[in-house]
Amino acid sequence: MTEDIYYRAQKEFCAREKVPMFASSSCNHMERWIHDDRYGKLQSLGEMMIEKYGDNALLKASSSHIISCPTCNKSWCD
């Protein structure tokens, strides 16, 4: 899987703000609370951000600290 612009935007945000990078480049949503067709579906960070934030996805990725999966909310900072 190649690095998407959303993941790169998050890396740049973290470097600029001097915060640790927690965002994962992908997630398969294997959390027990996922009871729909997203369970086990591997998605890139970009796909997840677009699904959750639509047209504002790139802005969100470049301006906020992402610490959990946008789809299943699995913590990436633990």
N, C-alpha and C positions, 0 to 999 in steps of 0.2 A: 504494500500500500504506500503510495507516495504522500509526502507531507502536503496537506491542503492549506489554502490561504487562511483559513480560520485558525488552524493550529499555529501557523507561522505568526499570525496577528497576536495570538495569545502569548507566544514566546517573546515577541517584541514588547508587548505590554509589561510582562514580568521583568524583563531586563531594564526597561525604562523606569519602572516603579521600584526596582530593587526588591522584589518579592520572589519567593520560590515558585518554580513552575510545577504545578500539580496536574494540570490537564493532561489527559491521555489522548493519544491520537485516534483511538478507537475504543469501543465498548460493545460487548455482546449482550448486555442487559440480562445476566443470569441471576438476578436477585429474585428471591421467593415472592416478593410482592408484585412482580410483573405477571399479569394474567391475561395477556393479549398477544397479538402477533409480533410484538417487539421482542418477546422472550427468545433469547438465543440468536437474534438477528444482529450480525456484526455491522456496525455503522461507523463511519469516520466522524471526527469531531464536527467537521463541516456539515455533514448530513444531519447530525443531531441538533446543531445550532439553527440550521434553516428550519427544521421541523418545529422547534420551540419558539424561535424569534422571528421567523419569516424574513421580511425585508430588512430588519434591524440586526440580523445575525452577525454580520461582519463588524458593525459598530459595537455590539455587545462583546464580541471576542477581542476587540482591540482596546476596550475601555473598562473592563472589569476583570477581577481575579476569579477565574473559574477553578473551583476546588472539588466539584462533584459532577457526575454525569448529568447533562441536561435532560436526558430521557428517563433514566431510572433512579437518579439521585444518589447512586453509589458514591461514597466518599473516595476521592482520589488523594486525599492528604493524610489519611491514617496509615 
